[in-house]
Each structure stands twice: as structure tokens, then as C-alpha cells.
Amino acid sequence: MKNLFISFCLSIICLSLSITSIAQSVDYSVVSVPEESGLDFMMMTSSNDYVCMPQVSRTRNNITWLTNKIIDVSPDGLSIAYLSYRNNTSNIFLKDIQRRGASVQRTNRKAVLDFAYSPDGRFITFSETVGKTNVVFQTNATGGFVCRQITTGSRDYSPIYSKDGKRVFFARQEVGSTSIWSYDVEGNYLSNYTSGMNPCTTDDVDVMLCVRSNAYGKGEIWRVNLNTGVEECILSDVEKSFSTPSVSPDGEWILVVGSTPLHAGDMVYWNTDIYVCRIDGTRLLQLTYHAADDLSPEWSSDGKYIYFISQRGSQDAAANIWRMNFNVL
């Protein structure tokens, strides 16, 4: 999986010389490909929104990407929050989903990495790079720039609230490992649970999902019971890597980013696509097939749509937020 501490990239991904020719042949101006028939794609942002594109790195036999969550939908379904790079800073901006007009800046920081809404929509928790550390903060979701610092002196990222809003889970990178921690909002204390990254909460406050790397360096989705300590790998593949899990509002599906091999003669060009599986890890389905990278997927508040970042539909491969319908039965 990609090391967290890399800068966001607004342009096309960096490629090794062995696969540059394949990348140059990608027609990014195409909105969809035949394999995506039945899906309706709508571009939610424009070039003036300066949407951050998670950095992707490729070699001949592998692909890694920044797995952090950098878009989220407000619980009321009215706004989409995203990370934007402007004036040499990365900050959270909000856009009205229906009107899709000008965006409103929500944080006034230097280097925000990722973020998530609280279940009641009142707050946003985010991580920011500060010197050689990453710090988790909480701020009001609708007004003001006052931030409450939650962690300090560590490399913390990927914060997300528990469904009852009482805890903020996050990943902490330490020497040789990454583990899942939580901050108790009312009690003001930290707890360490298990190894992993990309924490994802579920309707059961005692159960969460996370990502771990297997012996081959591929990302797997794990389910962890924080109460009993039972841990189970629910999604794994010997060739593909998975990250960024997100549970559907009805609790039936898990949305993930997965790596996909595209074959060009005797060469393989690895791509990132959007996948979905049942809550127990079964019935894995690939949703997107475009040669552009599709990343950071998030459900709409009613579960009818999926929002994600992609370079598709742009002649110059600029990143934008796209929406597609979800109608898998």
C-alpha cells in the first residue's frame, strides 16, 4: 500500500518508463467505456474546483496509491466535501450537490490530508501534516475555522467517527507498522486496538473494517470486533489490492478501490477501479473499467449513488468528482 507521506498530485500520475507508452494512449476525454453500460456518470465539479487527485505510482508489475478518504457526503445528503489544492495549500471545500455552484472553503489550514463528517453532520474530523507529524483535528462543519486538536506528536491519519459519534478512529503510523486507534470525544483519552489502516465504522459500534497488507504486499479488507477481539479477512486476492472501504447506508455493501490489470500485448498496465462486495466480502463486483484512475469512492446518503475522483472526461486528465448510479441487485 502507498506510504501516507506523499504530496497530492493534481496532474497525471508518475509512470515508469516501461509503461509510459501505454499511459499516453489512454483517452481521458472519454466519459465511459462499453463495460460500464448501465451506469450514468455525472461530473460534479469543474477545473475551477482544483480537486486533489490521490497520487498513483506504477511499476511494471505493481501499482500503489494514496488510500486516504478525501471526499465525503454530508449526512443530510445536501453537500459534498472534497479536498482542494489552491495557493500551495490543501483544504476542505463544500459544494451544494443540487446546485453545483461555487464551493465554500471549510478549513483554513496548510496541508489537510483527509477527513470525515460526524454522523449528525455537525462536525468534520481531519488530519493535517504538521512538520514531520500528522495531527488529527475536529472542526465545525458549517461555520468558523476554530479547530480542536485531538492528537499530537505522531503520524496519525484517516480519521472517522463511530456511528454513535462518541469516538474518532484513526490510523497511526509507527516504525515498521500501522495500527488503529481511537479518541474518546467525551472522556478525552486514546485507545489502541489492532493493526491496520483505513478504518471504516459499521452500524455495529463494536465492529469495524480496516485494511492490512498481506505477505505479497496486497491490501486486504479485514473485519474486527473491538469487543471480542475476533478478526477475520473478508476480501483478499492473490493479484489485486484493495483499500478505502466504505459501508453502504443500508449496511449491505462495502465499497472499495481495487487494482485491475489491463493487458496490452505482453505488457500489463495496472489501474485503479471501483469495486463493491457484500458486507461479508462475497459477490465481488467491478463497477468501473475506464483506463483513468478511479479513487476515493463514497456513498450518497441514500445509497443510490457513488461519488468518486477520476480523470475521466477531461482532455488534459484533470481530476474531478464524478457521480454514478448504484443499481446492483
PyMOL commands that set and color helices and strands:
alter all, ss='L'
color gray80, all
select helices_A, chain A and resi 17-24+34-36+47-49
alter helices_A, ss='H'
color red, helices_A
select strands_A, chain A and resi 41-43+56-58+63-65+71-73+79-86+89-96+104-105+112-117+123-130+133-140+147-149+155-161+167-174+177-184+189-195+197-201+207-213+219-225+231-235+242-247+253-264+267-278+285-286+294-299+305-310+320-325
alter strands_A, ss='S'
color yellow, strands_A
deselect
rebuild
show_as cartoon
